[in-house]
Amino acid sequence: MRQDKDKTQRALLKYNEIFADIVNALVYRGEQRVRPEQLTDLSERDVIQGLGQVFGVERDNLKQWGNKAGIRLCLMGMELQSSSDPLMPLRVMGYEYASHAWQQRQIKQERRAARTLGNKNKDDIPKRPVRVVTLVIYLGLEPWHGPQWLSECVDTPDDELGKIASDYKIQVFDIGALPRETIDRFQSDFKLLADLVWKKRRSQPGEPYSITEEFKVDYPGESVRAFMAMAKDFGEDLERLKEELILNLNGEKTSMKDVWQQDMDRAEARGKAQGEVQGKARGKAGLMRIISQLISKIRQAGKDAQELNDALEQEDENKLKALCRQYNVDMSALSGA
């Protein structure tokens, strides 16, 4: 089913190594500009609900890219498509608006909290949002035939008003249409999927796909599932491909059982290594929401924020939890709450 295939493909994007590799290969022509350790996961559902609105949509993946100094460079979204979408520009516009507006709201909350608490580091708070950049990655067998401009999917007045209307372009990377040298720039598990699409686009009707090179994959379980789901959708002989995968994954003969176990072991190790870093990033945003709500409730009660200021200066989580209970503020973002 297409839904299963899309789900397995999207699962790969959660890995920073794969996300960074796709950006480096397609945008920076293979130069390793985006490093996995510079990426932080952001939940698009959190972004949308943070605006006080629920649009009923979620994007495939959204990450924050920051440099070594901790400065945010941009937010990067990635959409994997297996078919052309006639409304893709509208979708991307909605995603990017939500992400920009969410940032602006977070900045206002942080600056308001800093002013109230007399935070000396308030100048470190960003003054405006960073750019949101969306890459649409198309993995379909047929060439992309959907719109790339807003003007191609909406009706525009054919007069002077239409001439001054702003247009909007999305960036679609049709993997099957790329030159082979671009496919060979991929260094992550994504190359396994890109090779399948690229070769099938150029094969004769009924000609089977064959794995003709060795693939090094870091997350074999999810990569193989995504690959097999795509191959099934393309009408390939799955049993034959399983045997070819066994001989060509990571340069050693293995079994499907080994593939799943390797994936589980790597996922567990990666979760332990990166969980704390990403957890802190999410926790900071959650903490700022709690502080903002506490300030509002304290003001409504006609009291000053000295207790809150003391709790923050002393980094006393117990005092902060007590204030949350006193003013009926959700404290689920705090550890052990």
Order of alpha helices (4+ residues) and beta strands (2+ residues): alpha-alpha-beta-alpha-beta-beta-alpha-beta-alpha-beta-alpha-alpha-alpha-alpha-alpha-alpha-alpha
